[in-house]
Amino acid sequence: LLLSIFIMAPVFAEMNEVAYQPYVNEELTTEEALEAASVPLKKFMLKQTSQDDLDFFIDLAKIEEPEGGFTEEYVQTELSLTVIVPSFMISELKRAFQMGFMIFIPFLILDLVVGSTLMSMGMMMLPPAMISMPFKILVFVLADGWNLLIGSVVSSYNW
């Protein structure tokens, strides 16, 4: 949650500046403030969304292509949040699974090595997880896993 707030802070600040403060000062109506607040949010989500996922949800929504095509200006101003939000979520889920898989591979290799070593030593009754778990924790700590993980997550967002 705190990492999400950290990543979204520039977007929240822009939404505050262009929508909330004018709304509080009664310069905008509720509808105008909601429309103004959606612009920075759309911009952020579109930067993180893959074109394939966006095209997929445009097709699902049966949105007809405008005369000039789906230009960047059209997508940012005219495309509804009901298309952008699920596209963003699918892109984020794909990225999360890719990151999880990349984290899983070294630990899987460690399990295979420990399991093979135990089998070759004739220790078939000893669970490999009992031996490999301390090694997994040690590798994660020695590789500075938390900084690598959090740094990768934060740097994966395009501001």
Beta strands, then each sheet from edge to edge (+ up, - down):
end
